[in-house]
């Protein structure tokens, strides 16, 4: 997860759909970070918050995320507020 403090003035609420993928692992193979990749190839880093952490169990799944988005030096980060997993 990317730990970030998002300033209110730069947040934009978005609803995005895509697949959850692992973007970083530590030396023992544990997941450190996940991303959402949309069908058009846009990449959203999942912020380190409780809802974002819940998404680790859905790696490989198609999901819709509702959250606040900010662009910074790490990339486009979404702070997940709600999500839906497609079965």
C-alpha positions, 0 to 999 in steps of 0.5 A: 500500500502507498501511505499518503496524506491527501490534501482536500483541495486536490482530491477528486471523487471518482468511480473506476472499474478494473482489475486488482494486481500486485505491484510490490512484494517484500522478500518473503513474498508478502504483498506490500502494494496493490494497484487497480488497472482499468481496461484502457490501461490507466493505473491507480495505486491503492492508498493504505487505508482499511478499505484499501487493505481489504482489497488484498484478498481480491487480487486478480478480481474485477472491482469497482472502486469509489474513492478520492483520487490525487495525482502526486509524485507516486502516480495516481492514488485512490483512497478507497471509500467503497468497493464492489467485487464482480463474481 
